[in-house]
Amino acid sequence: MIEPVKAALAAASLAVLLLAGCGPEPAAPVAADQPATAEPAAAPPAAPSAQTLTLEGYGGLTIGKPVPAGSPWAARGAQASEECLTLSAPDWPGAYAIVEQGVVRRITVSDDSKAKLVEGIGPGSTEAQVRKAFPSFVAEPHKYVDAPAKYLTQPGTDPRLLFEIDDKGKVSLVHVGMMPTLAYVEGCA
């Protein structure tokens, strides 16, 4: 009786060995100084940071909403009237907001700001970079600076973007907001 059990065990062992050879081969180890041959996974898009200007807002402000209670944004010697306020915040240098009818209508960032759009475009970017990222934007002559200075405005509905391009072909200001406030050329005017 022991002989049939030994034979069965031997057959089972042989079957396991044969089946083990049918699986995929283990990957060869990669030396530390050799690059892996497999394609790396695509990196996820960069998450917006505190310095990211979006169509929704910037610096704790949201387009179309009131300034949050306790916010550092306040009128500091800038234009102010019952109809329109220009706000700034020490925590957000190079940026200002326009508030009309109690809500944020526009946020502007300048060269003094570190703000950029998620596309990486901000003050100092070239007109070519803007046009590559936003080819449908409409160009209009600048009101105060000679060509090639211009405004590049996002078509469509609010909120939207407006870039001011200077006479060197670079972005001097980026505005995000709602018309007609978005197109104001002198703060609240």
C-alpha positions, 0 to 999 in steps of 0.5 A: 500500500505504501508503493501506490502512495509513493507513486501518487506523491511522485506524480503529484510532485512532477505535475507541480514542477511542470506547471511551475514552468508554465507561468510567466518568467520573473522579471530580471532585476534592473541594476541601479545604474541601468534605466528600466525598459518599461514606460513610466506611468504618466504623471498626474496633472499638477494640483493647484497650489496656493499660488494658482489663479483659477477661473474660480478665484485666488487668495481665498477669494471666489469670483461672484461671491462676497469677500469671506469674513476675516479675510486679509483682503481690504481697501487700503487707500485704493479706489473705494466708493459705495459702488466699487471697491479695489482690495489688496492683501499683504498675504497676496502681493502683486494682486488686487480684487474689484468688488461690486454689489458686494461680490468679487467681480475681478481678480488681477495679478501682476509681475509682483505676484507669483501667481500662475494658471494651472497651465503655467502661464502668468505675468512674464509669460510670452504672448506665444505661450498664451496663444498656444495654451488659449488659441481661441482668445480674441485680441484687441488693441491696448488702450494705453500702450502702443502695439504690439501691446494688446488684450487677449480675452477669453470668449464665451461666458463668465467667469473668464480670463483676460491677459494684458500683453505689453509692448515687449510681447509679454504678459503684464497682467492677468485678470479673471472675472466677470464682464463688464468689470473684467474689461475695466482699464482703470481699476473701478473704471 
